[in-house]
């Protein structure tokens, strides 16, 4: 079965960095676009970044452009989100997502808290 497992969240001070990982299994990872979403307190879940199957095309929400970088290692079936210059408004649960076999699959999420 398809599984997505996020890790790497935590508490970080404003201006700090974190790298999130999402380990995938149960599908041909290298064939599919991968996405990172986030849901902040009292907010709807929103798209943060997208990466194509080969990694050649990436897209970002305006709010994270220039600070976050999405990447993938198809040999390790893992997608990453490098987050730099973190702000309090980046506080959220971060989820990875893919769409395969006609439906969306989500990980369980990892909490990122940006606070001094």
N, C-alpha and C positions, 0 to 999 in steps of 0.2 A: 504494500500500500504506500501511497505517497506520504512522505513525512518531511516536514520542514522544522528545524530546531535552531532557534536563535540563541545567541550568547553574546557576552561582552558588555552588557549594560552596567550601569552603576551610578554612583554619585560623583559629580565632577564640578569644579569651580568654574564660574564664567571665564571664558577665554581658553579653557582647557580642551583636551581632545579625548576621543574614544574611538575604538574600532569595533564595530559590530560584525558578527559572523552569522551566517545562516547555512547550516549543513543540510543538504537535500538527499533524499533517497527514494527509491520506489518508482522512478521514471528516468527517462533518458535526459538527464540534466542539460547536456550540451545542446539539446535541440530547442530549448525553450527560453523565452524572455523571462527575466526575473525582476521583481519589483520590491522596493521598500516603501512601506506606509508607516504612518504614525498617528496616534490618537492622544491628544493632550487632555488635561482635566477639563471636563465640560465642553469638549469640542468633538466634532465629527472626525472619523478616520479619513486621512487625506494622503494622497500620493506624494512621496518624497523624491524617489529616483527610480529610474528604469534602465535596464541594460539588456541589449539584444543577446541572442544565443551565443554569438561569437565574441561578444564584448566590444564590437566595433562601433556600436551606436549607444550613446547614453543620453538621458534627459533628466532634468532636475526641476523641482519646484522653484519658483523665483526666490522664495524665502531662504533657500539653502545654496543657491548657485554661488560658486567661488569658495564655499566653506566645506561642503561635503563632496566626497568622491565615491561613486559606486564602482565596484570591480568584481571580477569573478575568476575562479580557477576551475576550469572544467575537468582537470585531472583529479581534483579533490572534491568535486561536486559541491562547491561552496561559493556563496556570494558574500561580498563584504560591503560595509558602509563605513568609510573613514570620515569621521566628523571632527572638524577643527573649528577653532574660534567659537566654541559653543556659547549660547546665550540662554538665559532663563526661559525664554519662550520656546526653546527646543525641548523642554521637559515634556516627556510623552512616553507611552509604550510604543515601541518600534516593532513592526511586524514585517516579515518577508512573505511574499505571495507569488504564486505562479498559476497559470491556467493551462490545464492539460486534461485530456479525456473529457472535454466538454464542460468542465467545471473549474471553479477557483479553489485553490488550496492555500491555507494560511498556517503559519506557525503559531506558537502559543504566545509569542511576544516577549520582549525584554525591556525592562524599565530603564529609562535614562532620566536622571534628575540633575539639573544644572542649578546649583545654588551655592552661595557663599556661607 
